Amino acid sequence: MSGRLVVVPTPIGNLEDITLRALSALRDADVIACEDTRRSKVLMDRFGVKAPLVSYHEHNEEGRARELVGRMQAGEVVALVSDAGMPLVSDPGFVLVREAVAAGIGVEVLPGPSSVITALVASGLPSASWRFVGFLPRKASALAEVLSAPETIVAFESPQRLAKSLAAIAPERLVAVCRELTKVHEEVVRGTAGELAARYADAPPRGEIVLVVGPVVNSRDKGLDPEALAAFDALVAAGARRRVAASVVASLTGASANALYDSRGSE
């Protein structure tokens, strides 16, 4: 079989979340490119993967990508993993995928664990329209621009900066702090930004955090169930007239059809 690149997501915490297909790909690879070979070796040893590991991280990816492309052109199969989750999603890998595509090499991407999707679902916040922004920006103006987005926002944040970021969000806006997902100390704390900013002000949480921020609450939206409003918006975006969309959502959720209809102004 000709050389190719296989992008393999790995567990974000619990090693048992590895898929059978991922294990097969890792075992069949001629070489596995890892963000940190020491961390990846724990996973490989757990499941008896014997393929050699090479480092592939932000400091060597340009040179390593050229090397790996050469190996694939010679017929080898390269598996790409990051420390956890899907490579390229706030992790190294883009350069290798770009160079493989440019060289006409086949790229296969396997589905698997993702802290972004896990947090979005666990948050209980509207998921019909959402945006992943990576790590929240540190500059106040850039952070304000991100937070002005109308859809649900999913972002990574450090424990030390969590309270400050929460304080920058409108106090009444709904948020969820998802910590240590799939690990022993997994925790999802839901509430308003004001409530959670106060909670974490003097007690920063430990571990890896994904912050989910609900849609901006307009004055016309208050009192409406966020999921009902999101469903209404999705139907309208799909082409339904607002009156029809409001009636359908109201019949399914119990929300007020008039309130849904009036939430978006004149038709």
N, C-alpha and C positions, 0 to 999 in steps of 0.2 A: 504494500500500500504506500502511496506517495506521502511525503512528509506533510504534517499539518499542525496547527495550533489548537489545543483544547483548553478553553477557559473553564476552570473548575471552582465553583464556590465551595467554601468549607464552613463548618459549624461556627456560629458566633459565640458559642459558649459550651453547650452540651455536645460532646463528641458523638453522641448517638444520633445526632441530626444529620450525619453524613448520609448521602444516598447511595444505593447500590450502583447506580450508573456512575456516580463520581468515583467510587472505589474502583470500578472496572477501568475507568479512564486513567486513573493514577497508576494502577498496576500494569497497564498496557503501555504507558509512556516510556520513551527512551531516556528522558530527563524531565525533572520537575523544577520549574523556576519558582522560587519562593521569596516572599518579602523578607522573611527571617528564617533561615534554615533551621535554627535551633527550635523555634516554636513549631514549625511544620514537622520536624522530626518526631515530636511527641505524637502527632496525629498519625504519621506514617507507621511508627512503631506499634501504635495501638491496633492498627488494622493490617499489619504485615505487608506494607508496601515497600518494595525493595529498590525501586528506581533511584538512581543517583539524584541528589539535590544540588542546585546551584543558586546562588543569591541573585535576586533581581529586585532592586529597590530604587528609590528616587535619586540616589547618588551615583548609581552605575547603569541606569536603564538604557541610556543611549548606546553605550558600548556593548552592553550585554545583549541588547535587542539585535544588533548587527550580527553578533556571534550566533545567537539562537536562530535567526533567519537563515544563516548559512547552514546550520545543522539541519533545519527543516528542508532546505533546498537539496540537501544530500540524502533526503529520505527519512529523517528521524521525526518522531512524534514528540512534541513538546507540550507538557501540561503546565498551565500557569495558575498559581494559587496566591492568595494574599494571607495575612495572618488570620483573618476571619471574614466571612461573608463573601460577597462578589468582588473579584478583582476589578479595578478601574473605578469603583464607586468610592471616592475619597481614598483610594489606594493606588499603588503603581500598576501599570499594565497598558495604558493607552498607547505608549510609544511602540510596544511590541505588537499590539494588534494593528496599529497603523502601518508599521513596516511589513508585517505579514501580508496585509491586504495589498499594499503597493507592490509586493513581490509576486502576487498572484497565488499565494499560499492559502489553502482552505483554513477557515477559522470556525470552530465549533464551540458554541457557548452552552454550557449545561445549566439548567435551573437549579436553585438551591436556596439555602438560608440567606436572609437579608434582615439586618436589624431595622432598616428603614421601613419595610413592609410590615414587619412584626410590630413595631411601635405604632404605626398608623392604625392597624387593626385594633391593637390593645387599647389605644387612647379613648375609643368611644366617640371620637370626633368625626365630623363629616368626611367621607372619603371619595365622594363622587368627583371632586376636583381638588387636586393637591399638588404641592411643589416641594421637591427636595432641594435644599440649598447648601448641602455640605456642612462645614462648620460655620456657625454664625460669625459675621464680620465683627471685628473689634472696634472699627471706627464708628462713631455714633451716627453719622449721616448715612453711612452704608447700611447699618443695622436698621435704622428707621425706614429706609427704602425697602428692605426685605420684609419688614413687618407690615408694610402698607399693602402687601399683596392681598387680594380679596379671597383667595382660596386657603385651605388648610396648609400649613407649613410644617415640614419635617426637617429637623436640623440636628447635627451633633453639637454637643456643648461639653465643656470641661466642668468638673465639680466646683472649681474655684470661681468660675465666672457665671455660674448658673443664676445665683441670686441677682446679680447685676443685670443680666439679660432679661430675667423675669420682670424686674423693676422698670425696664424700658418698654414693656408691653402695656397696652391699655389695661387698667386694673380689672375691668369686668370681662375681659376676653378669656375664653375657656382654653385651658392648656392641660397637658399631661406630661409628667416627667417620668420617663421609662428608664429604669436603671438595671444594669446587669441582666439584660434579657437572656433567657434560657439558662441562666446560671443558678447556683444554689440560693443566692440572695436576691433573686429577681424581685423587683418592686415597681408597681405603676401607681403613681400618685396623681389624682385628677382634681381639678378645681379651677378657680379663677387665677389669673396671673398675680393679682394682688395678694390673694391668700397664700399662694406658693412662694411668692417673693418673701413674705414675712416668715414663712416656715423655714426657709433655707438661709435667711439673712445671717444668722449666727451659728448655723449648723450645716455646713456644706455636706452634701451626700458623698458617698464613696463610690468608686467604680466608674464604668463607662455609661454615659448618659445619651439618650436620644430624646430631644424635646419636640413635642408636637403642639402646635399652636393653632387653635380653631380659627375659622374665618372671621374677618372684621365684622363686628356687630354694629349695624346701622340702626339708627333710632326707630326706623320702620320695622326692623326685624325683631325687636325686643318682644319677648313673650312667645315667639315662635320656636318650635322645636327645630334645632339645627339640621337634623337629618331630613325633616319634612321640607325645610326650605331648600336644602341641597337637592332633594329629589325634584322639587318644583323647578328649580333653575335648570336641572339636567333635562327635563322634559321640554322646557321652553327652548333651550339651546338645540334640542333635536328637531325643533320645528313645530311643536304643539302651540296652539294659541294659549295665552295665559289663563283665560277663563276655564278652558278645558283642562289644562294642567292642574290648576288649583282644585278643581272638582275631583280629579282622579286621586291626587295626593291626599286630599281631605278624607275621601272615602276609605283610603288605606291606612291612614295614620290617626285620624280623629282631629287633626288640626283644623283650624278655621279656614274655610275656602276663601272667605272675604279678606281675611288677614293676609293670606298668601298672595292673593290677587293684588291687594293694595300695597304690598311690600316693595313692588318694583315700579310704582308709578303708573302713568297712562300707557295703554297698549299702542 
